[in-house]
């Protein structure tokens, strides 16, 4: 099974920066992280994290009531959207008092139904599997532990699952109403410590996954992977491979791009030194992003940036390394894209199509990064300026269908494209009840 974190992670406004720390400009949009990981089934680990059992949820095979059949209300300002396909999606808005509202649409974003939990605990991370099934991560202020609310009926009812200490600094993805994995992160002094946990009861209880790092360190909790946070290291994990891409944002540029890959949960590692696309980038700082995999085909984006003697940016480029053998070998794709930010994140739709910010424009590839096209400047995608009308969130569900939010809360605008970003139509999202 494959868990795709390229599906957009939505955070509420409360606690958003704590959960999605690389975002700029209010209202902050979470990073569309492309990190993916899939947890294979394995024997019960030696380190157990007990949690009380949750009350089983009733079956929800009945169809959801159509949103557009409800009574129309006022036009609303959306702060986040997570579309699942051309019609169905979830979103966030807020009331005048600042409290968040969870919404659901089934007509492409034209109308939205309030499906917020009745007790509305402060939630700072969410994951939506399909139009019916979703999770909200909440924090218990009394114990400082976190737990999930889960719905199986499109938000009509919510079940409050037990809290667990490991969820406080975690983000989880699910492949079914019962099966998921959480990545727990700890940071300090420029370091990043990652641990993974799996659930098979919808988030009621979690067990650790014991992974092995390339260089085991004494004193660390079993299963902990230690990375250099300020360097820009990234970790990818799925059912067939672990991959660490090493950044050089805080050390001497190495002149090569280093990658480590394992196919047995870290028991054995293969270390790769990949050449840069040109020797003129040898002094560039490397900031890898998480890769995208589709079977044995993979794409691994890397930002390369350097400064001149006067402190100005000498160059900032995006290079995509490609593999056809599951990550054992990599080659830099010929398409090199000049960017204005080291934090440009590539949104992959499939192994051929991807989108990325490039200044005020949106750029796309339809041939696996062999070439890039600059799309018409119909919306302002420049995240470095953070103007009042810039697009702070965008995502695509197909090579043609995409959504974007621009403006400043509480007067944002929702946009929709059906031609792959060539043109955008402004929607008038309406709250129904």
N, C-alpha and C positions, 0 to 999 in steps of 0.2 A: 504494500500500500504506500502511496506517496502523499505526503503532507506538503502543501504548497503555500509557503508564506508570501508568495507573490500576490496572493489574494490580499486585498488591502486591509490592513489593521486599523481599526477605528478606536480612537480614544475620546472620552468625553472631555469637555473643557476643563473640568475640575481634575487636577492631577495629571494633565496631559503631558507636560514637559517631563515629569518624573518617569513616565512610561515610555515616551518616544523622544529621547533626548536630543536628536540631531535636527530638530525642526526649527525654522526661523519664522518670524513675522506672525503677528496675531491675526485671526485666531489660528493657533498653531495646528498644522496638519501633521499627522504621524508619517514617519518615513514609510515609503512603500518598499519595505525591505523585501529583498528577493531571496532571503535565506530560506532554504528548504531543509527539512529533515524528516526522516521516516524511521520509526522505531520498529525493528523486527521483534517478533516474539522470542522470548528467552526464558531460561529458568529463573525462578524467583531469586532476586538478589539477596545478599547477606544483610545489607543495611535496609531495614524496613522503616517506613514512616506510617504508623498506624493512624487511621482516621475512622471515626464512627460511620456506620453505614447510613446512606441516605434513604429516605422513603421512596420506593419505586414509583416511577411516573406511569400514569395510565397511557394506554395506546392512543395515538392521535392519527388515525388513518383518514379522518374526515377532511374534506377539502377546506381550505381557508376561505373565509368570506372575502369577496372581491373588495378592494379598497375603494374603487371608483363608484361602488354601489352605495357608499355612505353619503351623508348629508354634507355638501361642500361648506367650507369655512373660509377663514382668511388666508391670504398669501403669507407664507412663512419664509424665514431666513434660515437656511441650512448651514451648519458649521462643518459637518462631515457627511460623506455618503460612501456606502460600500455596496456597489451594484454587483449582483451575481450573474446577470445576463441582461439582455436588452430590455426586459420588463421588470424583473424582480430585484429588490434591493432593500437595504436598511440604511438609516441615516440618523443624524443627531441634530437637534435644534435646541433652543433655550427659551425660557420664559423671561418676562421682564425682571423678575427677581434674581435671574442668573442661574436658576436650577435647570438641569439638562432634561431633555425629552428624547426618548428613543422612538423612532418612527419606522414604518414599513411601507413600501410602495410595490404595486404590481402592474403599473402602467408606464414604466420608464422614468418615473420621477415627476409626473404631472400632479398626482395626488398622493398624500401621505396620511397614514393612520397612526395615532399615538398608541404605542404598545408598551409604554413604560411600566415596570413593576410597580405595584401599588405602594410598597413601602419606600421605593426609590432610594436605596442606599447609594452612597457616593461610589461611582464606578469609574475606573480609570483605564480599563482595557476591555475589549470585546472581540469576540470571534463569531462569525456567522457561517454555518455550514451550508445552509440552503434556505429557502423562504420560510420554512417551519422551525428549524433548529438553530439556536444561538446560545451563547454564554456571555455573561457580564461578570467581570472580576470585581469584587468589592472588598473593602478592608473593614475589619472589626476594630474600632478605636479602643475598645476595652482591652483587647489582647494583642493588638498590632499584628494579628494574623489575617490572612486573606482567604477568600473562598469564592466559589462561583454560584451565580444564579443561572439556571438553565430553563429554556423553554423548548417544547416540542410541538407547539401549536401556533407558531407565528407570533408569539408574544401575548396571547390571550391569557395564559397562566404561566407562572414562574415558580420554580422550585429552588429553595435556598439550600445549597449543598454545604457540607461541613467545611469549616476553615482549616487551613493547614499552613504551618510556618514556612514551608518551602515555596509557597505561592506568592509571598509578599513582594519579591523582586523577580517575578517571572512573567512570561508570556507563553500561552499554550495555543496549539492548533489541534484540530480534531479531524479525523477521517470518517467518523460515523458518530451517531448519538452517544456511543459508549466509549470509543477508542480515541485517545489523544496523547500528546506528549507536551510537556512543559519544559521550557528552557529557563533556568534560574541563573541570574547574573549577579556577580559581586564585583565591585570595583574599588580600587584604592591605589594611590601612588603610581598612577599610570598603568596599572595592571588590570586585567579582566579575567575573572574566574567563572567558568561555565560548568553547570551541572544539569543533567537531563533526568526527567522523571516521566513515567508513563502511567496512564489510567485506562482501565477497561470497564469502568462503571460510570462513565460520563462525567468524571471529575469529583466524585465523592471521596475517592482515596487515590493515593499516588505512591509508586514504588520507584526507587532510583534505578537508573541504567548505568552500569559500570563500564565506562569507556576508558581506554588507555591513551595517554598522551604520547607524542613522539619522544619526549624526554621526561620520564617520571620524576617527580620531585617529592622528597620525603616531607612528611608533615601535612600534606594535603588530603582532604577527604577523598576516599575512593571514588573514582569516576570523574574527578575534577580535571578540566582542561584549562591550563594557564596560558593566556595570550597577552601580548603587549597592546594595551588599549590605546595609548597615545601614538603608537606606531601605525595603527590602522589595521591590525591583523583581523581576519575574518575566519569563521568556522562554518562549514557546510556539512550536514549529516543527512543521509538517507539510508534506505534498507540495504544498499549495496556498497556504499562508500562513505568515508569521512575525508574531508579536504580542508586543509588550512592554507590560506593565502596570506603571505607575510607582507605587511606594509613597511615603509621606511620614512614615516612622517616625523619621527623623533630621533633618527640616527643617521649615520653617514650613508648617502645613497650607494647601494651595492653595485649598481650597473647591470644587475640582472633581476629577474622577477622570480622569487622563490616560492615553491608550492610543495606541500607534503600531502600524500594521499595514502589511505589505508582502505582495504577491502574486508577487514576482519575485526571491525570495532576497535582498531588501534593496537592489535597484537603485533602487527608488522606494518612498517611505514616505508614508502618510497619517496625520496627527496628529489625534487626537480629544480634545476636552475634554467629558467627560460630566458632566451635572449630578448632584449628590448627591440622594438620595431626598427630603430635606427640608433647608431652610435651617438648621435647628437643629443639623445635623451639620457645619456649615461649618468648625468648628475641630477636627474630629476627625482623628486620624492614620489614614492609609489603609494597609492591609496586604493587597494583592491576592494571591490564590492563582492557580495555573495553571488555565486554562479547560478545559472539556470540550466537544468538538465531535463532532457526528454529522451528517456532510454539511454543509449550510449552517446548521444549527441549532447554536448555541453557548450555553454558560452560563459566566459568569465571576464567581466568588465574591470578595467584598471584605469584610474586617473593618474596621470603623470604630470607633475608641475615643478617649475623651477623659478627662482627669482634672479633678477639681474643685480649688478653691483650697487645700483641705486635703490634697491629695494622694490622695484616694480616687477610685475609678473613677466618673466621672459617667455614662458609658454605654459599653457594648460591644455592638455589633450586627453581624449578618451580613446583607449585601445581595448579591443575585445579579443581575447584569446579563445580559440575554438578547439574542441576535441571531438573525435569520432569513435574513440575507444573507451568511453566512460571516465576519462580523466588521466589515463596512463601517459598520454602524450598530448602536447598543446602546441598550437601555431597561432601567431598573431594574425588576425584578419586584416586584409589590406586597407579597409576603411578606417582612417584616423580622423576623429572629429575634434575640432578646436572648440574648447568650452571656456566659460568665464568663471567657473567655480569648481573646486575640487570635490564638492559634495553632490554633483549631478548624479542622480540615481537612474539607472536604466530600468525601464518597465518592459519586461519581456512578455509577449503574448504567446509566442511559440518559438521554435528554433530559428525562424526566419524573420519574424516581425517584432520590432521593439520601438519604444519611444523614449525620448530623453529631452530635457530642457537644453536649449542652446541660445543663451541670451534671452531676448524678448520672444524668440520664436520657439516652436516645438520642432524637433528633428526626428526623423524616423528612418528605419531600415526595413527593407522587405527581402533582403538576401543574406541574412545572417551576419550583418556588419561588414560585408564586402564593400558596401557603399552606404552613404547617408544622404538624405534629402532634407533640406530646410523647408518646412511647411509655411504657408502664408501667415503673416503676422496679424491675425484677426483678434487674438487675445494676448495679453502681456504675461509671458511665462518667466520673466526675469526675477528670480528669487533673491538676487543680491541687492536690488533697490528696495523691494518691499513696499511699493507704491500702494495707494488706496484701492487700485483696481487690478492688482496683479493676481495671477492664479496661484493660490497657495496649495491647492490639492487638485490632482487629476488622476484618472485611472481609466483603463480600457478593459472591456470584457471580451473583445474580439478585435481583429484588425481594423474594423470599421466603427464599432460602437464605443464611444467614450463619454465621460462626464468630467466637468471641471467646476470648481467653485472659486469665485473671485470676490474681491471687496473686503470690507471690514465688518466683523460682527458688531451690531445686529442687523446690518443691511447688506448681506452677501447676495451674490447672484449665482444661479445654477445654470450651467450650459451643457448642451448635448451635441455630439457630432455623430453623424451616420456615414461619413465618408473618410474616416481615418484621420481626422484633424484638419482637413482642408478647409472646412467651414464649420462654424459653431452657431447653434440656435439657443437663444436665451429662453429658459422655461419660466413659468410662473407657478412654482410649487405651492399647492393648496392643502391646508390641513382639513381633513374630513373627520366626521364623528357620527 
